[in-house]
Amino acid sequence: MTIIHDEYELVDGIERVDFDCVHPWLANTYWTPGISREKVVRAAKHSALVISALTREGKQASFGRIVSDKTRFAYLTDFIVGEEHRGKGLGQAMVRFALEHPEFSTVTNWCLMTLDAHGVYEKMGFKPITEPECKTDRWMALIRKPS
Ligand SMILES: CC(C)(COP(=O)(O)OP(=O)(O)OC[C@H]1O[C@@H](n2cnc3c(N)ncnc32)[C@H](O)[C@@H]1OP(=O)(O)O)[C@@H](O)C(=O)NCCC(=O)NCCS
């Protein structure tokens, strides 16, 4: 558990997530427009780490999840901060929470996809895979249309 600005508590666990709040957030993103609540819950349930920032009143302020084998690989996804809570460090704090989590200490390969939030992740050490040290030619991807 991590406290931020004496205002938010960062916690992990699907049982701490208010899906009535997180589902509409994700259904209004560019990456999962209109996603069903069932898919949001299923994805969280099958994630290795589910991170929430909660206000002092216990309200959901942000959400993010990690898909991982907890050994070598981890993928950050669905990172979102409630509009009124943005710009207070929650996005970066959630990334740090994952990177420093003891269950992920041996994970060497961390990745994510973003359209326009590169700056947030660059501050946490992420680099575009076009950087030579990322050895772009080793990465492959298959993007399938959702069924
Ligand atoms: C992107 C998002 C998660 C960032 O969270 P946040 O809590 O507002 O960001 P933080 O306060 O932790 O800090 C972000 C830092 O990165 C910088 N930054 C760079 N690009 C940014 C971007 N596109 N959005 C937000 N911050 C950005 C900020 O200037 C800030 O720097 P500072 O600490 O020097 O002030 C949040 O704005 C959000 O939910 N946006 C809509 C959903 C989204 O795009 N999610 C990302 C999907 S990959």
The ligand as a Tripos MOL2 file, in Angstrom:
@<TRIPOS>MOLECULE
LIG
   48    50     1     0     0
SMALL
NO_CHARGES

@<TRIPOS>ATOM
      1 C1         -2.2790    9.5450  -19.1580 C.3       1 LIG1
      2 C2         -2.7160    9.5320  -17.7090 C.3       1 LIG1
      3 C3         -2.8390    8.0820  -17.2190 C.3       1 LIG1
      4 C4         -1.6260   10.2420  -16.8830 C.3       1 LIG1
      5 O1         -1.9630   10.2220  -15.5180 O.3       1 LIG1
      6 P1         -1.7760   11.5230  -14.6000 P.3       1 LIG1
      7 O2         -2.0150   11.0870  -13.1890 O.co2     1 LIG1
      8 O3         -2.6100   12.6230  -15.0990 O.co2     1 LIG1
      9 O4         -0.2450   11.8610  -14.8570 O.3       1 LIG1
     10 P2          0.8400   12.2660  -13.7460 P.3       1 LIG1
     11 O5          0.2730   13.3640  -12.9040 O.co2     1 LIG1
     12 O6          1.3110   11.0400  -13.0470 O.co2     1 LIG1
     13 O7          2.0880   12.8170  -14.5490 O.3       1 LIG1
     14 C5          2.2040   12.8530  -15.8510 C.3       1 LIG1
     15 C6          3.5370   13.5060  -16.1850 C.3       1 LIG1
     16 O8          3.8250   13.1460  -17.5170 O.3       1 LIG1
     17 C7          3.7060   14.2940  -18.3460 C.3       1 LIG1
     18 N1          2.9590   13.9350  -19.5420 N.ar      1 LIG1
     19 C8          3.5040   13.8160  -20.7260 C.ar      1 LIG1
     20 N2          2.6070   13.4480  -21.6300 N.ar      1 LIG1
     21 C9          1.4310   13.3050  -20.9800 C.ar      1 LIG1
     22 C10         0.1220   12.9170  -21.3870 C.ar      1 LIG1
     23 N3         -0.1780   12.6150  -22.6520 N.pl3     1 LIG1
     24 N4         -0.8530   12.8780  -20.4600 N.ar      1 LIG1
     25 C11        -0.5770   13.1960  -19.1750 C.ar      1 LIG1
     26 N5          0.6710   13.5680  -18.7430 N.ar      1 LIG1
     27 C12         1.6700   13.6140  -19.6400 C.ar      1 LIG1
     28 C13         3.0090   15.3550  -17.5070 C.3       1 LIG1
     29 O9          3.3950   16.6280  -17.9220 O.3       1 LIG1
     30 C14         3.4810   15.0140  -16.1130 C.3       1 LIG1
     31 O10         4.7820   15.5130  -15.9060 O.3       1 LIG1
     32 P3          5.2290   16.2340  -14.5130 P.3       1 LIG1
     33 O11         5.1960   15.1670  -13.4720 O.co2     1 LIG1
     34 O12         6.6000   16.7370  -14.7920 O.co2     1 LIG1
     35 O13         4.2180   17.2770  -14.2530 O.co2     1 LIG1
     36 C15        -4.0540   10.2870  -17.4890 C.3       1 LIG1
     37 O14        -3.9150   11.6060  -17.9450 O.3       1 LIG1
     38 C16        -5.2310    9.6420  -18.1960 C.2       1 LIG1
     39 O15        -5.9150    8.8060  -17.6140 O.2       1 LIG1
     40 N6         -5.4880   10.0330  -19.4590 N.am      1 LIG1
     41 C17        -6.5880    9.4600  -20.2360 C.3       1 LIG1
     42 C18        -6.3780    7.9980  -20.4940 C.3       1 LIG1
     43 C19        -5.0490    7.6720  -21.1340 C.2       1 LIG1
     44 O16        -4.6750    8.2890  -22.1270 O.2       1 LIG1
     45 N7         -4.3450    6.6890  -20.5490 N.am      1 LIG1
     46 C20        -3.0490    6.2620  -21.0110 C.3       1 LIG1
     47 C21        -3.1690    5.0920  -21.8970 C.3       1 LIG1
     48 S1         -1.5660    4.5280  -22.3570 S.3       1 LIG1
@<TRIPOS>BOND
     1     1     2 1
     2     2     3 1
     3     2     4 1
     4     2    36 1
     5     4     5 1
     6     5     6 1
     7     6     7 2
     8     6     8 1
     9     6     9 1
    10     9    10 1
    11    10    11 2
    12    10    12 1
    13    10    13 1
    14    13    14 1
    15    14    15 1
    16    15    16 1
    17    15    30 1
    18    16    17 1
    19    17    18 1
    20    17    28 1
    21    18    19 ar
    22    18    27 ar
    23    19    20 ar
    24    20    21 ar
    25    21    22 ar
    26    21    27 ar
    27    22    23 1
    28    22    24 ar
    29    24    25 ar
    30    25    26 ar
    31    26    27 ar
    32    28    29 1
    33    28    30 1
    34    30    31 1
    35    31    32 1
    36    32    33 2
    37    32    34 1
    38    32    35 1
    39    36    37 1
    40    36    38 1
    41    38    39 2
    42    38    40 1
    43    40    41 1
    44    41    42 1
    45    42    43 1
    46    43    44 2
    47    43    45 1
    48    45    46 1
    49    46    47 1
    50    47    48 1
@<TRIPOS>SUBSTRUCTURE
     1 LIG1         1 GROUP 0 **** ****
